[in-house]
Amino acid sequence: MFYNIKTMNTFFSYSFGCRVNEAEKEEIDRQMYKTGFIFEAKNPDIYIINTCSVTQKAEREARQMIFRVKKTLPNSKIVVTGCSATYWLKNNLQKTLPIDLLIDNVNKQFLVDLIKSRLLNKTKTKEPRLINLKQAVTNKFIGSGRIMIKIQDGCQRFCTYCIVPYLRGTPKSFKINEIVNKVNSLNNVNNIQEVILTAINTEAFGLDTKESLIGLLQNIINKTSIPRISLGSIHPWSVNDAFFKFYKKYLQKNRLVNFFHVPIQSGSNKILSLMKRGYTSEEMLQKLEKLRSLNEYSLIATDVIVGYFEENEADFKDTYNFLKKSPISKFHVFRYSKRDRTAGFYMAKRLKEPSSLIKTQRAKALIELSKKKYQAFMKKNLGRNTSILLLEKIIGNYQEGLTDNQLPIWIKKTSRKPGILVDVKIISYKRGQLFGKII
């Protein structure tokens, strides 16, 4: 598929935050290619930044990157979108930022059209050039044989700490047939081995379309040939009897990736109640143990927040002990930071927040626990046969891959190209890394 582009412009894109943001970035990349833009990292005409606003740190990092890009690439037009962009627009905070085009989440779907209409006439015109769209897309983000697809946006939960529903709105789902068609169309252009389905809240998938997450997974299994299907996250309310039944039924077919990121946020019932999460630590422990019992090699990960309102030492110990005894093997730790206009912002007027020092100490303790549990889980996989997806990363004589439960592994470099599946045996664990050999 070739396109004769008369005005060839270049772009670069970068995404902060969650896998939904990354999936959105990949979709923006695809649309930019279709429009005729070429990826250029060193000196692009258009520099797109997809921001996150889940914490104050995420927003600060986005600001810092905007100023850094402006300083190092003064001729590039800076386009900013995502949750921080939405927050800045809502609160009129963008005036001090050197941004050429600021697009909120509502209008993110029109980003490429807005770039064309508002910025193209301000960029230098390139010589006509014949490009192979398939090759361009392959080189940019399909080299590892994976694609990310957003299946749902928005959230109806309004957890007290979370700003996301205010910036992404109420739940909106793509129809199952639209998602299946997208998977097949991308697979027709590129030899895809794994599709990663991303959502702001998997529980909300299909609330507006009268469909279901299980229905989506079944349709992708039945109507596509993608060897691997994975979930960027599966939210606590989606880990239910229907999901257990589905997982048990399709476990032996080896198409669902055995990695489940379940963002639980706390192991203290008091803190979970203050967060308005709607479940107890005992309920979640029972669900996670059942999930692990279906497959002892399923990798379960989570997000956890330390330093929420009224979190005392006993509450933190509840979280620590919950994580220690649970089948969770990896966790991402966040220190709580107030976000304007959330319920937590108003709770701060009457509830006490732990000090920064205490938050740092508690985060450090959980990070150390996570390292120990993750190492133990990797060692548990020794001697196991698995398929791995070869990645592009090569160090010395070794090439990286991902196992069927998303563990990174190294094998001796071969003539095989990245983006294919190969069968290996996991043979050793050295310096925090797994090593395998092809069988």
Long-range contacts (C-beta under 8 A, 24 or more apart in sequence): 1-132, 1-133, 1-134, 1-189, 2-130, 2-131, 2-132, 2-133, 3-36, 3-130, 3-131, 3-133, 4-128, 4-130, 5-36, 5-128, 5-129, 5-130, 5-131, 6-128, 7-36, 7-120, 7-125, 7-126, 8-36, 8-37, 8-38, 8-126, 8-127, 8-128, 8-129, 8-131, 9-36, 9-37, 9-38, 9-45, 9-46, 9-120, 9-123, 9-126, 10-37, 10-38, 10-39, 10-40, 10-43, 10-44, 10-45, 10-46, 10-126, 11-37, 11-38, 11-39, 11-40, 11-44, 11-45, 11-46, 11-47, 11-48, 12-39, 12-40, 12-41, 12-44, 12-46, 12-47, 12-48, 12-76, 13-47, 13-48, 13-49, 13-50, 14-47, 14-48, 14-49, 14-50, 14-65, 15-49, 15-50, 15-82, 16-49, 16-50, 16-51, 16-52, 16-58, 16-61, 16-62, 16-65, 16-82, 16-84, 17-50, 17-51, 17-52, 17-54, 17-58, 17-82, 17-83, 18-52, 18-54, 18-198, 18-200, 18-232, 18-233, 19-148, 19-196, 19-198, 19-232, 19-233, 20-150, 20-153, 20-198, 20-199, 20-200, 20-232, 21-50, 21-52, 21-82, 22-148, 22-198, 23-148, 23-149, 23-150, 23-196, 23-198, 23-232, 24-50, 24-82, 24-108, 24-150, 25-50, 26-141, 26-147, 26-148, 27-149, 27-150, 28-111, 28-112, 29-137, 29-140, 29-141, 30-137, 31-111, 31-112, 32-112, 32-115, 33-133, 33-136, 33-137, 33-140, 34-133, 35-112, 35-116, 36-131, 38-129, 38-131, 38-136, 39-136, 39-139, 39-140, 43-73, 43-75, 43-76, 44-73, 44-76, 45-75, 45-76, 45-77, 45-123, 45-124, 46-76, 46-77, 46-79, 46-115, 46-119, 46-123, 47-73, 47-76, 47-77, 47-78, 47-79, 48-79, 48-80, 48-81, 48-111, 49-78, 49-79, 49-80, 49-81, 49-82, 50-81, 50-82, 51-80, 51-81, 51-82, 51-83, 51-84, 51-85, 52-82, 52-83, 52-84, 53-82, 53-83, 53-84, 53-86, 53-87, 53-163, 53-164, 53-167, 53-339, 54-83, 54-162, 54-163, 54-164, 54-334, 54-339, 55-334, 55-335, 55-337, 55-339, 56-337, 56-338, 56-339, 57-337, 58-84, 59-84, 59-87, 63-97, 66-97, 66-98, 66-99, 67-97, 67-98, 70-98, 77-101, 77-119, 77-122, 77-123, 79-103, 79-111, 79-115, 79-119, 81-105, 81-108, 81-111, 82-108, 83-163, 83-164, 83-167, 83-168, 86-167, 86-168, 87-163, 87-167, 87-340, 90-167, 91-340, 105-153, 105-167, 105-168, 105-169, 106-169, 134-189, 134-190, 137-189, 137-190, 138-190, 142-186, 142-190, 142-192, 142-419, 143-392, 143-418, 143-419, 144-389, 144-390, 144-391, 144-392, 144-418, 144-419, 145-190, 145-191, 145-192, 145-193, 145-194, 145-389, 145-390, 145-418, 145-419, 145-420, 145-421, 146-192, 146-193, 146-194, 146-195, 146-196, 146-389, 146-419, 147-183, 147-186, 147-190, 147-192, 147-194, 147-195, 147-196, 148-195, 148-196, 148-198, 148-232, 149-179, 149-182, 149-183, 149-195, 149-196, 149-197, 149-198, 150-174, 150-198, 150-199, 151-179, 151-197, 151-198, 151-199, 151-205, 151-216, 152-199, 152-200, 152-201, 152-202, 152-204, 152-205, 153-199, 153-200, 154-200, 154-201, 154-204, 155-200, 155-201, 155-204, 156-201, 156-204, 156-207, 157-201, 157-203, 157-276, 157-278, 158-276, 158-343, 159-265, 159-275, 159-276, 159-277, 160-274, 160-275, 160-276, 160-342, 160-343, 160-344, 160-347, 161-265, 161-275, 161-305, 161-308, 161-336, 161-339, 161-342, 161-343, 161-344, 162-339, 162-342, 163-339, 163-340, 163-341, 163-342, 164-200, 166-341, 166-342, 168-200, 171-200, 171-201, 171-204, 171-205, 171-207, 171-208, 172-208, 173-204, 173-205, 173-206, 173-207, 173-208, 173-209, 173-211, 175-209, 175-211, 176-209, 176-211, 176-215, 176-216, 176-219, 177-219, 179-216, 179-219, 179-220, 180-219, 180-220, 180-223, 180-224, 183-220, 183-224, 183-226, 184-223, 184-224, 187-224, 187-225, 187-226, 191-419, 191-420, 192-226, 193-226, 193-227, 193-228, 193-389, 193-419, 193-420, 193-421, 194-226, 194-227, 194-228, 194-229, 194-230, 194-257, 194-389, 195-220, 195-224, 195-226, 195-228, 195-229, 195-230, 196-230, 196-231, 196-232, 197-229, 197-230, 197-231, 197-232, 198-231, 198-232, 198-233, 199-232, 199-233, 199-235, 201-235, 201-237, 202-231, 202-233, 202-234, 202-235, 202-238, 203-235, 203-236, 203-237, 203-238, 212-242, 213-238, 213-243, 214-242, 214-243, 214-246, 217-246, 217-250, 217-256, 218-246, 221-250, 221-253, 221-255, 221-256, 226-255, 227-255, 227-421, 228-255, 228-256, 228-257, 228-389, 228-404, 228-421, 229-255, 229-256, 229-257, 230-256, 230-257, 230-259, 230-406, 231-257, 231-259, 231-260, 231-261, 232-261, 233-261, 233-262, 233-263, 234-260, 234-261, 234-262, 235-262, 235-263, 236-262, 236-263, 236-264, 236-277, 236-279, 236-284, 236-287, 237-278, 237-279, 239-287, 239-288, 239-291, 240-287, 244-290, 244-291, 244-294, 247-291, 247-294, 247-295, 248-294, 251-294, 251-295, 254-387, 254-404, 257-404, 257-405, 257-406, 258-295, 258-297, 258-298, 258-299, 258-404, 258-405, 258-406, 259-298, 259-299, 259-301, 259-405, 259-406, 260-291, 260-298, 260-299, 260-300, 260-301, 261-300, 261-301, 261-302, 261-303, 262-288, 262-300, 262-301, 262-302, 262-328, 263-302, 263-303, 264-302, 264-303, 264-304, 264-328, 265-302, 265-303, 265-304, 265-305, 266-304, 266-305, 266-308, 266-315, 266-319, 267-304, 267-318, 267-319, 267-320, 267-321, 267-322, 267-323, 267-326, 268-311, 268-315, 268-316, 268-318, 268-319, 268-322, 269-318, 270-310, 270-315, 270-318, 271-308, 271-310, 271-311, 271-315, 271-318, 271-319, 274-308, 274-309, 274-310, 274-347, 274-351, 275-305, 275-308, 276-343, 281-318, 281-322, 284-326, 285-322, 285-325, 285-326, 288-326, 288-327, 288-328, 289-326, 289-327, 291-327, 292-327, 296-380, 297-380, 297-381, 297-384, 297-405, 298-405, 299-329, 299-330, 299-377, 299-405, 299-406, 299-407, 300-326, 300-327, 300-328, 300-329, 300-330, 301-328, 301-329, 301-330, 301-331, 301-332, 302-328, 302-330, 302-331, 302-332, 303-331, 303-332, 303-334, 304-331, 304-332, 304-333, 304-334, 304-366, 305-334, 305-335, 305-336, 306-333, 306-334, 306-335, 306-336, 306-354, 306-359, 306-362, 306-363, 306-366, 307-335, 307-336, 307-353, 307-354, 307-358, 307-359, 307-362, 307-363, 308-336, 308-344, 308-353, 309-336, 309-344, 309-347, 309-348, 309-351, 309-352, 309-353, 310-351, 310-352, 311-354, 316-362, 319-366, 320-365, 320-366, 320-369, 323-366, 323-369, 323-370, 323-373, 324-369, 324-373, 328-373, 329-373, 329-374, 329-376, 329-377, 330-370, 330-373, 330-374, 330-377, 331-366, 331-369, 331-370, 333-363, 333-366, 333-367, 333-370, 334-363, 335-359, 335-360, 335-363, 375-432, 377-407, 378-407, 378-429, 378-434, 379-429, 381-405, 381-407, 381-426, 381-434, 382-426, 382-427, 382-428, 382-429, 382-434, 383-425, 383-426, 383-427, 384-425, 384-426, 385-423, 385-424, 385-425, 385-426, 385-439, 386-423, 386-424, 386-426, 386-436, 387-421, 387-422, 387-423, 387-424, 388-421, 388-422, 388-423, 388-424, 388-436, 389-419, 389-420, 389-421, 390-416, 390-417, 390-418, 390-419, 390-420, 390-421, 390-422, 391-418, 392-418, 398-435, 401-436, 403-434, 407-434, 408-433, 408-434, 409-433, 409-434, 409-435, 409-436, 410-434, 410-435, 410-436, 411-435, 411-436, 411-437, 411-438, 412-437, 414-438
